[in-house]
Amino acid sequence: MHVINDHPILKFERGRKVQFYHDGKLMEWYENDPIAVALQANGVKILSYSKRFHRPRGFFCAIGKCSSCFMRVDGLPNVRTCITPLREGMRIETQHGIGEFLEDTPSDVIDQLGQPLIVETEVLVIGAGPAGLSTCLEAADLGCQVTLVDESLELGGQLIKQTHKFFGSSEDFAGIRGVKIAEILREKLIPYTVSGKLTIFSNTSAIGYYAKEDVVLCTQGEKRIILIKPKAVVVSSGAMEKLIPFSGNDLPGVYGAGAVQTLMNVYGVLPGKKVLMVGAGNIGLIVSYQLLQAGVKVAAIVELAPRVGGYWVHASKVQRLGVPILLQHTVKGAVGEKQVEGAWIQQVDEEGRFVGAEKFVDCDTICLAVGLTPTVDLLWQAGCEMVYVADLGGYVPKRDWTLRTSNPKFWIAGDASAIGEATTAMLEGRIAGLSVSKALGKVSESFFKNKCEEYWTRLNELRMAETCERLRKGLQFALSGNFPITVQSSEEKSQIFNEETYADAFDKRTVQSIIPPMDLWKKRKGGLVIIECPQRIPCDPCHVSCPTGAILPFQNINDLPSVDYSKCTGCAMCVAACPGLACFVADMTGEQAILKLPYEMSPIPKEGNVVACLDRSGRELARSKVRKVQEPRRDRTFVVHVQVPKELVMLVRALKVIEDE
């Protein structure tokens, strides 16, 4: 089995083990995990075969958006096994082509499809990701009767897969891991579910809107039909993975990045042993780092563009652990008949044409992180005015500043409105919840205006990052009507940030700009902080965590950190708090330097362990013994103290435990 037993961040609390049958073969896995996960854990990668060419298909999206995982379950065809929970004694069969009811399909399975449940509500929220949960909280808090439907088995959307700490403002969960944010939001919902203000239908898909009947058609667990009659609808249905053309892109072993996260971070199951990552945006970089945390080797990250699209600090984290990022490269083909057994990659020129020789990559998994497309099917059905904006991910609805679409019954929030960060999705959810409350007469005009301006101000600040330039540009085409709140933008670039820093980890000029003042550094017992954060991104946990005020307050959340070294004590609180793992401390008062480095991998080093000291590209520069391990105060980021020659202080940026010594 491909199961994770030791993880540096997560602990997997598994349920009762049950037995089930796959094509007549008895297997075991844990009750209520998705069927496709149970099969993956048992080494089954082929879930179905295509109708025309009989091609094998496997696990791809893990959120019920595609048809790759369709199987026949207890006689019912076309079951989305990625979101259907495993039960004792289930009989699961590989599906060939289009699913059909067979003569042996139990009659009660068919009978259940004809017994709809009818629900009336004031506000229907579709999707329980960060935007949807925030909408529920805002609307329920303001007195609305809310109904939430979500396809997944667990509320939280992508948050439940996110093991990294979030960027942004500390007012909006910065420095907290996504899995923890999901827990916080779910706990906040409990009083509303207990009071009856909020009704939740999980494992439920909203599949159609019928204007004449004014009803949203939902299916729960592939069997139960629910007809919901709302006064207002907030669509926060998220997004789905994009697929790129290459030979063998339909083979089992080609996964969307979200599916890889679901397998390993939610259910503790590995997608494979060696991965080729396609795409160096934030998702590709983050998932690569998470694969390393799960013990999977990342052979390389290939990126079609001439530069990394994600945050510099995310790229730096994986580079210093030895993962090469190959710019202007892409995957050309998957190798294998029934599943991925390798991949061919090739360089491209400025026009995207293949150049040079093909290179073989030894891998059993190809992970696609090539962008997301907003899920907007219901908005099309509702007749909302749609516009194609490539910078926002595809077709999105036109909306006004209250996030109301051209259909006055429908609002929008989160990735369904534009592909962005979870932090901004939560604020959009707040705006949508506030707006529907105003439309339903729950709040006054003045309350609404003041609160909405507050949310928009925070949202605009987060979107002023230089990495949000495309998003800001795209929103100009999606927002309509009078807009009383100024949409701020900034074209200012980081002075020490350029493409060269991506190409070779960290250039000399940048290194020189972050060295602490030497006179003070030589005599400050405990050391001084070194912050390698050269890119303007919204983030402030380094300042918030600093107990002495040495890391100065930000005038703008996107400012680069500034340090008053006279106040720095080398406590390393910022080292543990930084979401980008970009803070380090060096004590230069002894014969050799003591480096304090962030550490989030397995195994956790112990005092006296031998470790390899790695540079920003993952090259081993020296070996040393661990002097001390600072236990994390809030989460699972350890701070490891090692002794290194002083000339390596500005070179060593990561550690690897040598387990054989």
C-alpha positions in Angstrom: 0.0 0.0 0.0 1.1 3.6 -0.7 0.3 4.9 2.8 1.9 7.8 4.7 2.7 6.7 8.3 5.0 9.6 9.3 4.3 13.2 8.3 6.0 16.3 9.7 2.8 18.4 9.8 -0.2 16.1 9.8 -1.6 13.3 11.9 -4.1 11.1 10.1 -7.0 10.0 12.3 -8.4 7.1 10.4 -11.9 5.6 11.0 -13.0 2.0 11.2 -11.4 -0.4 8.8 -14.0 -2.1 6.5 -13.9 -4.7 3.8 -15.1 -4.2 0.2 -14.8 -5.9 -3.2 -13.1 -4.5 -6.2 -14.0 -6.5 -9.4 -14.7 -9.4 -7.0 -11.4 -9.1 -5.1 -11.7 -8.6 -1.3 -9.9 -5.4 0.0 -9.7 -3.3 3.1 -9.6 0.4 3.9 -11.2 2.9 6.2 -14.8 3.7 6.3 -16.0 7.0 4.9 -12.9 7.7 2.9 -13.6 8.1 -0.8 -13.8 4.9 -2.8 -11.1 6.1 -5.2 -8.7 6.8 -2.3 -9.3 3.3 -0.9 -8.5 1.8 -4.3 -5.4 4.0 -4.7 -4.2 2.8 -1.2 -4.7 -0.8 -2.4 -2.6 -0.1 -5.5 -5.5 0.1 -7.9 -4.9 3.0 -10.4 -7.2 2.0 -13.3 -10.8 3.0 -12.4 -12.5 3.0 -15.8 -11.9 2.6 -19.5 -13.0 5.1 -22.2 -15.8 4.1 -24.6 -14.2 4.5 -28.0 -10.5 3.6 -27.6 -10.8 1.6 -24.4 -8.1 3.8 -22.8 -7.5 3.3 -19.0 -8.6 6.2 -16.8 -7.6 7.0 -13.2 -7.9 9.5 -10.4 -7.6 13.0 -11.7 -9.5 15.9 -10.0 -10.7 14.4 -6.7 -13.5 17.0 -6.4 -16.2 15.4 -8.6 -15.6 17.7 -11.6 -14.5 15.2 -14.2 -15.5 11.7 -15.2 -12.2 9.8 -14.9 -13.2 8.1 -11.7 -16.6 6.9 -12.8 -17.2 3.3 -11.6 -20.1 1.0 -11.0 -20.9 0.8 -7.2 -23.5 -1.6 -5.8 -25.1 -1.8 -9.3 -25.2 2.0 -9.8 -23.2 3.2 -12.8 -21.3 6.5 -13.2 -20.6 6.9 -9.6 -18.0 9.6 -8.9 -15.8 7.5 -6.7 -13.6 10.4 -5.7 -16.4 11.9 -3.6 -18.4 8.8 -2.7 -17.6 7.4 0.8 -16.6 3.8 1.2 -19.0 1.5 3.1 -18.7 -2.0 4.5 -19.3 -4.7 1.9 -19.4 -2.3 -1.1 -19.1 -4.0 -4.5 -17.1 -1.8 -6.8 -16.5 -2.5 -10.4 -14.3 -1.0 -13.1 -16.6 0.8 -15.6 -16.2 0.3 -19.3 -17.4 3.2 -21.4 -20.7 4.9 -20.6 -22.3 3.5 -17.5 -25.6 1.7 -17.8 -28.1 0.2 -15.4 -27.8 -3.6 -15.7 -30.4 -6.2 -15.1 -29.0 -7.0 -11.6 -29.2 -3.4 -10.4 -31.1 -3.4 -7.2 -34.6 -1.9 -7.6 -34.3 0.2 -4.4 -31.3 2.1 -6.0 -33.5 3.3 -8.8 -36.4 4.0 -6.6 -34.4 6.4 -4.4 -33.8 8.6 -7.4 -37.5 9.5 -7.6 -38.0 10.7 -4.1 -36.9 14.4 -3.9 -36.6 16.4 -0.8 -37.9 20.0 -1.1 -36.2 22.7 0.9 -37.0 26.4 1.1 -34.4 28.9 2.3 -33.5 32.6 2.3 -29.9 32.1 1.1 -28.5 29.2 -0.7 -24.7 29.0 -0.7 -23.2 26.6 -3.3 -19.7 25.5 -2.3 -18.0 25.2 1.1 -14.5 26.4 0.4 -13.1 29.5 2.0 -15.5 31.8 0.1 -18.6 29.7 0.8 -17.9 29.2 4.5 -17.2 33.0 4.9 -20.5 33.8 3.1 -22.4 31.5 5.5 -20.8 33.1 8.6 -21.6 36.6 7.4 -25.2 35.9 6.3 -26.1 33.8 9.3 -24.6 36.3 11.6 -26.7 39.0 10.1 -29.9 37.0 10.5 -30.4 35.1 7.3 -31.7 31.6 7.1 -28.9 29.9 5.2 -28.6 26.5 3.4 -25.1 25.3 2.3 -24.5 22.6 -0.3 -21.1 21.1 -1.0 -19.9 18.2 -3.1 -17.1 17.1 -0.9 -17.2 14.8 2.2 -15.6 17.5 4.4 -16.3 21.2 4.6 -13.4 23.6 3.7 -12.7 23.2 0.0 -9.0 23.4 -0.8 -8.3 24.6 2.8 -8.4 21.1 4.1 -5.5 20.1 1.8 -3.3 23.1 2.6 -0.4 22.3 5.0 1.5 25.5 4.3 1.1 28.7 6.3 -0.9 31.4 4.6 0.4 34.8 3.6 -1.6 38.0 3.9 -2.6 40.0 6.9 -2.5 38.5 10.4 -6.1 39.9 10.6 -7.0 37.4 7.9 -5.3 34.2 9.1 -1.7 34.9 7.9 0.8 32.6 9.4 -1.8 29.9 10.0 -1.9 26.7 8.0 -4.9 26.1 5.7 -5.9 22.9 7.5 -6.2 24.9 10.7 -8.1 27.7 9.0 -10.7 25.2 7.8 -11.1 23.9 11.4 -11.5 27.5 12.7 -14.2 28.3 10.1 -16.1 25.0 10.8 -16.1 25.7 14.5 -17.5 29.2 13.9 -20.4 27.6 12.0 -21.4 25.3 14.8 -23.6 27.8 16.7 -25.6 28.5 13.6 -26.2 24.9 12.8 -27.2 24.2 16.4 -29.6 27.2 16.3 -31.1 26.1 13.0 -29.9 29.2 11.1 -27.7 27.1 8.9 -28.5 23.8 7.3 -25.7 21.9 5.6 -26.0 19.3 2.8 -22.5 17.8 2.2 -21.6 15.3 -0.5 -24.3 17.3 -2.5 -23.9 18.7 -6.0 -25.9 21.6 -7.3 -26.4 20.5 -10.9 -29.1 22.6 -12.4 -31.1 25.9 -12.0 -34.6 26.1 -13.5 -35.7 29.7 -13.8 -39.4 28.9 -14.5 -39.8 26.8 -11.4 -37.2 29.0 -9.6 -35.5 25.9 -8.1 -31.9 24.6 -7.8 -31.7 20.9 -8.4 -29.2 19.0 -6.2 -28.2 15.4 -5.8 -26.8 14.0 -2.6 -24.5 11.0 -2.6 -25.4 10.2 -6.2 -28.8 8.9 -5.0 -31.0 11.5 -3.2 -32.5 14.4 -5.1 -33.0 17.7 -3.3 -35.0 20.7 -4.8 -34.0 24.0 -3.1 -36.1 27.1 -3.5 -33.9 30.1 -2.4 -34.6 33.8 -2.3 -30.9 34.5 -3.0 -28.1 32.3 -4.3 -24.3 32.8 -3.7 -22.2 30.7 -6.1 -18.8 29.9 -4.5 -18.3 26.7 -6.5 -14.6 27.1 -6.8 -12.6 26.0 -9.9 -11.3 22.9 -11.6 -7.9 21.9 -12.9 -6.9 22.7 -16.5 -5.4 20.0 -18.7 -2.7 20.5 -21.3 -2.2 18.5 -24.5 0.5 15.8 -24.5 0.5 12.2 -25.5 -0.7 10.0 -22.7 -2.2 12.8 -20.7 -5.2 10.5 -19.9 -3.1 7.7 -18.4 -3.6 6.8 -14.7 -0.8 8.5 -12.9 -1.5 11.9 -14.4 -3.1 13.9 -11.6 -4.3 17.4 -11.1 -2.4 19.1 -8.3 -5.5 19.3 -6.2 -6.0 15.5 -6.4 -2.4 14.9 -5.3 -3.1 17.2 -2.3 -6.3 15.3 -1.5 -4.6 11.9 -1.5 -1.6 12.7 0.6 -2.8 15.6 2.8 -6.4 14.6 3.6 -6.2 10.8 3.5 -2.5 10.0 3.9 -2.1 8.1 0.7 0.8 8.7 -1.7 0.1 9.3 -5.4 3.4 7.6 -6.3 7.1 7.5 -5.4 8.6 9.9 -8.0 6.8 12.9 -9.5 7.3 15.3 -12.4 5.6 18.6 -11.6 4.3 20.6 -14.5 3.8 24.3 -13.7 5.8 26.6 -11.4 2.9 28.8 -10.2 2.1 28.9 -6.5 0.1 25.7 -6.7 2.9 23.7 -8.5 5.5 25.0 -6.0 3.4 24.4 -2.9 2.4 20.9 -4.0 6.0 20.1 -4.8 7.0 21.1 -1.3 4.2 19.1 0.2 5.3 16.0 -1.8 8.7 16.3 -0.3 7.2 16.5 3.1 5.3 13.3 2.4 8.5 11.6 1.4 7.9 11.6 -2.3 10.8 12.5 -4.6 10.2 15.4 -7.0 12.3 14.8 -10.1 11.8 18.3 -11.5 9.4 21.2 -12.0 9.0 22.2 -15.6 7.5 25.6 -16.5 6.6 26.7 -20.0 7.1 30.4 -19.2 10.6 32.0 -18.9 10.0 32.8 -15.2 8.4 31.3 -12.2 4.8 32.4 -11.8 4.5 31.8 -8.0 6.0 33.5 -5.0 9.8 33.6 -5.0 9.9 32.2 -1.4 7.9 29.2 -2.5 10.4 28.5 -5.3 13.3 29.0 -3.0 11.9 26.4 -0.5 11.9 23.6 -3.1 15.1 24.7 -4.8 17.1 24.5 -1.6 15.8 20.9 -1.1 17.4 20.0 -4.4 14.4 20.2 -6.8 15.4 21.7 -10.2 13.0 24.2 -11.8 13.4 24.0 -15.5 12.1 27.2 -17.1 10.9 27.2 -20.8 10.4 23.4 -20.6 7.2 21.4 -20.7 6.1 17.8 -20.8 5.8 16.3 -24.2 4.6 12.9 -23.5 3.8 10.3 -20.8 5.4 6.9 -21.1 3.4 3.8 -20.3 0.6 1.6 -21.5 -1.6 1.2 -18.5 -0.1 3.9 -16.2 2.7 6.4 -16.1 6.1 4.9 -16.2 8.1 8.0 -17.1 7.8 11.2 -19.1 9.5 13.1 -22.0 10.2 16.7 -21.5 11.6 19.3 -23.9 12.7 22.9 -24.0 10.7 25.5 -25.8 11.6 28.9 -27.3 10.0 32.2 -26.8 7.2 31.3 -29.2 6.5 28.0 -27.4 8.1 25.8 -30.1 10.0 22.7 -29.1 13.8 23.1 -29.4 16.7 20.9 -28.5 16.6 17.2 -27.6 13.9 15.4 -25.7 14.9 14.4 -22.1 13.5 11.4 -20.3 12.3 11.8 -16.7 12.1 8.7 -14.6 8.8 9.1 -12.7 5.6 7.2 -11.9 3.4 10.3 -11.5 2.9 13.5 -13.6 1.2 16.3 -11.6 -0.4 19.1 -13.5 -0.5 22.5 -11.9 -1.2 24.4 -15.1 -3.9 26.7 -14.0 -7.6 26.6 -12.9 -10.9 27.4 -14.6 -13.7 28.9 -12.6 -16.7 26.6 -12.2 -19.6 28.6 -13.5 -22.0 26.2 -15.1 -24.9 27.2 -12.9 -24.3 30.9 -13.7 -24.6 30.1 -17.4 -27.9 28.3 -16.7 -29.1 31.2 -14.6 -28.6 33.5 -17.7 -26.0 35.7 -16.0 -24.0 37.9 -18.3 -20.6 36.2 -18.8 -17.3 37.5 -20.1 -14.2 35.7 -21.0 -11.2 37.1 -19.1 -8.0 35.1 -19.5 -6.4 36.9 -16.6 -9.2 35.7 -14.3 -9.0 32.0 -15.5 -11.7 31.9 -18.2 -15.4 32.8 -18.3 -16.6 34.7 -15.3 -19.8 36.6 -14.6 -20.1 40.3 -14.8 -20.9 41.7 -11.4 -21.2 44.9 -9.5 -19.2 46.0 -6.4 -21.6 44.1 -4.2 -20.7 40.9 -6.2 -24.2 40.7 -7.5 -24.4 39.3 -11.1 -26.7 40.5 -13.9 -29.3 38.0 -12.6 -30.4 39.8 -9.4 -31.0 36.5 -7.6 -27.3 35.4 -8.0 -24.1 36.6 -6.3 -20.6 35.3 -6.8 -17.5 34.8 -4.6 -14.1 33.1 -4.6 -12.5 31.2 -7.4 -15.7 31.0 -9.3 -15.4 34.8 -9.8 -11.7 34.9 -10.5 -8.8 32.6 -9.7 -7.1 34.0 -6.6 -5.8 33.3 -3.1 -7.9 31.8 -0.4 -7.4 34.8 1.8 -9.1 37.1 -0.8 -11.8 34.4 -1.4 -12.7 34.7 2.3 -13.1 38.4 2.0 -15.2 38.1 -1.1 -17.4 35.6 0.8 -17.9 38.2 3.5 -18.9 40.8 0.9 -21.3 38.4 -0.7 -22.8 37.4 2.6 -23.2 41.0 3.6 -24.7 41.9 0.2 -27.4 39.2 0.2 -28.3 40.2 3.8 -28.8 43.8 2.6 -30.9 42.6 -0.3 -33.1 40.6 2.1 -33.6 43.6 4.4 -31.5 42.3 7.3 -29.2 45.3 7.6 -29.5 49.1 7.1 -28.0 51.0 4.2 -25.4 52.8 6.4 -24.3 49.5 8.1 -24.0 47.9 4.7 -22.0 50.7 3.2 -19.5 51.0 6.1 -19.0 47.3 6.4 -18.6 46.8 2.7 -16.0 49.5 2.4 -14.0 47.9 5.2 -14.0 44.6 3.4 -13.1 46.1 0.1 -10.2 48.1 1.6 -8.7 44.9 3.1 -9.3 43.1 -0.2 -7.6 45.8 -2.2 -4.6 45.8 0.0 -4.1 42.1 -0.5 -4.4 42.5 -4.2 -1.8 45.2 -4.5 1.0 42.5 -4.6 3.1 42.6 -7.8 2.1 39.0 -8.4 -1.6 40.1 -8.6 -1.0 42.4 -11.6 -2.9 40.1 -14.0 -5.8 39.8 -11.5 -6.1 43.5 -11.1 -6.1 43.9 -14.9 -8.7 41.2 -15.4 -11.1 42.6 -12.8 -11.5 45.7 -14.8 -13.4 43.6 -17.4 -15.6 41.8 -14.9 -16.7 44.6 -12.5 -19.5 46.7 -13.8 -21.6 49.7 -12.7 -20.7 52.5 -10.4 -17.9 51.6 -8.1 -17.8 53.9 -5.0 -14.7 52.3 -3.6 -11.4 53.0 -5.3 -9.7 49.8 -6.6 -6.1 50.5 -5.7 -3.3 49.2 -7.7 0.5 49.4 -7.6 2.9 49.1 -10.5 5.9 49.4 -8.2 8.3 46.4 -8.4 10.7 45.1 -5.8 14.0 46.8 -6.3 16.0 43.6 -5.7 13.7 41.3 -7.6 14.4 40.2 -11.1 14.3 37.1 -13.3 17.9 36.3 -12.5 16.9 35.5 -8.9 14.6 32.7 -10.3 17.2 31.4 -12.6 19.9 30.8 -10.0 18.2 30.9 -6.6 19.6 34.1 -5.2 22.0 36.6 -6.9 25.0 38.2 -5.2 23.5 41.7 -5.3 20.5 40.5 -3.4 22.6 38.7 -0.9 24.6 41.8 -0.2 21.4 43.8 0.4 20.2 41.6 3.3 23.5 41.1 5.3 23.1 42.6 8.9 25.5 45.4 9.9 28.8 43.6 10.5 29.9 45.7 13.5 26.8 44.8 15.5 26.6 41.3 14.1 30.1 40.3 15.4 29.2 41.1 19.0 25.4 40.3 19.3 25.1 37.2 21.3 22.2 35.2 20.0 22.6 36.5 16.5 20.8 38.7 14.1 18.0 38.0 11.7 18.5 37.6 7.9 15.4 37.9 5.9 15.4 36.6 2.3 12.1 38.0 1.1 12.8 40.0 -2.1 9.3 40.2 -3.5 6.4 42.4 -2.7 3.7 40.0 -1.5 1.0 40.6 1.1 2.5 39.2 4.4 3.2 40.4 7.9 3.7 37.4 10.3 7.4 38.2 10.7 6.5 41.6 12.2 3.6 40.3 14.3 5.7 37.5 15.8 8.7 39.7 16.7 8.6 40.3 20.5 11.1 43.2 20.5 9.8 45.2 17.5 13.0 44.6 15.6 11.0 43.8 12.4 9.3 47.1 11.8 5.6 47.6 11.1 4.5 47.7 7.5 3.1 50.9 6.0 1.6 48.7 3.4 1.0 44.9 3.8 3.0 44.4 0.5 6.1 46.2 1.7 9.4 44.4 2.0 10.4 43.7 5.6 12.7 46.3 7.3 14.8 45.4 10.4 16.0 47.6 13.3 19.0 45.4 14.1 19.6 47.2 17.4 16.4 45.6 18.7 17.0 42.1 17.3 17.9 39.4 20.0 18.1 36.4 17.7 15.2 34.8 19.4 14.1 33.1 16.0 10.4 33.7 16.6 10.2 35.0 13.1 12.0 32.0 11.8 9.2 29.7 13.0 6.4 32.1 12.0 7.4 33.1 8.4 5.0 31.4 5.9 7.7 31.5 3.2 10.5 30.1 5.5 12.5 33.1 4.5 13.8 34.2 7.9 17.1 32.9 9.3 19.2 33.8 12.3 23.0 33.7 12.5 25.1 34.1 15.7 28.6 35.2 14.7 30.1 35.7 18.2 32.0 32.3 18.4 34.8 30.8 16.4 32.2 29.3 14.2 28.7 30.6 13.4 25.5 29.2 14.8 22.7 29.2 12.2 19.1 28.9 13.1 17.1 27.4 10.3 13.4 26.6 9.8 12.6 22.9 9.4 9.4 21.1 8.3 10.5 17.8 7.0 10.8 14.2 8.3 12.5 13.0 10.3 12.6 15.7 12.9 16.3 16.1 13.8 17.5 15.7 17.4 20.4 17.3 19.2 23.6 15.5 18.1 22.2 14.3 14.8 24.5 14.6 11.8 22.9 16.8 9.1 23.9 17.9 5.6 24.0 21.7 5.2 22.5 22.6 1.8 22.8 25.8 -0.2 20.0 27.6 -2.0 20.1 25.1 -4.9 20.2 22.0 -2.7 24.0 21.3 -3.0 25.7 19.9 0.1 28.3 22.4 1.4 29.2 20.8 4.7 28.2 18.4 7.4 27.5 19.4 10.9 25.8 18.3 14.2 22.6 19.7 15.5 23.3 21.9 18.5 19.7 22.5 19.5 16.1 22.0 18.2 13.6 24.8 19.2 10.1 23.2 19.6 7.4 25.0 17.8 5.1 27.2 19.9 2.1 27.3 17.6 2.5 24.6 14.9 5.0 22.2 13.4 7.8 24.5 12.2 10.9 23.6 14.1 14.0 25.9 14.4 17.2 23.9 14.1 20.5 25.3 15.4 23.7 24.1 13.6 27.3 25.1 13.7 28.8 26.1 10.4 32.0 27.9 9.3 31.4 31.7 9.2 32.1 31.9 5.5 29.0 29.6 4.9 26.6 31.7 6.9 25.2 33.4 3.8 25.2 30.2 1.8 23.6 27.4 3.9 19.8 27.6 3.9 18.5 24.1 4.5 19.3 20.9 6.3 19.0 17.2 5.5 19.2 14.6 8.3 21.8 11.9 7.6 19.9 8.9 8.9 22.7 6.3 8.5 25.1 8.1 10.9 
